């Protein structure tokens, strides 16, 4: 079942005709895979970690009577820990809070995490999240080129769709796969597989853009060449096709760049498999 935000509806029945690769009227060169879709994860659309999760954690600390407020810099360092509870435990130990017993530290971390999760759902709808600079230009570029845009997220549909609509606008995102649509969250590959299924294309015709380690792992295990948007700093990420601080800058990312990187990745992939 397709879940979309403002799906392109102009002459919809005509537009959808022949959309599956097996319905194509022209035989596809087996050595060339045209780029037909770009799949973003929500972290690639906006810095939801620092502007969403960090804010909710700070509110949770305050709710538990703790004088802990994570700065953007501190939170970025803690992102090296993939588990959110581990980030809280690390902060509690660093500050000497509840260190007399590891079990009590973990219990407190669990309570703070549970409070944060509840608060996040309440705060995110009102958060003034901004799209990453240059994102909208890339999405508009993809739309003009006839390349579909999909989005995956571990968040529930009740707040994910309004946030994505706020960030990208109406009519530009073809399909959205949320936590409500999968059995296993990212880094499991199920979300990306669902997007491909809904678009009716194989992995060879898609490129992923992610802003998170879990998104990178999920995309690469699905067989998708992947661009990583890091925000501050550009670390070395061997699994990525490209690593960029953002979409803008002296050389903004455009759909032609995505098509070129996608083609080069598959050419190299085929040579290594030969």
TAHU-V341238 format. One record per run of one state. SS is the DSSP state (H for helix, E for strand, L for the rest). FROM is the first residue (numbers start at 1). LEN is the number of residues. Records with the same first field share a line. If there is no record, write none. Layout:
SS: FROM-LEN + FROM-LEN
This chain:
L: 1-4 + 6-6 + 16-5 + 24-13 + 46-2 + 64-8 + 79-5 + 95-7 + 127-8 + 145-3 + 153-4 + 169-4 + 174-1 + 178-1 + 182-8 + 200-3 + 211-2 + 222-3 + 230-12 + 245-10 + 274-1
E: 5-1 + 37-5 + 148-5 + 173-1 + 175-3 + 206-5 + 225-5 + 242-3
H: 12-4 + 21-3 + 42-4 + 48-16 + 72-7 + 84-11 + 102-25 + 135-10 + 157-12 + 179-3 + 190-10 + 203-3 + 213-9 + 255-19
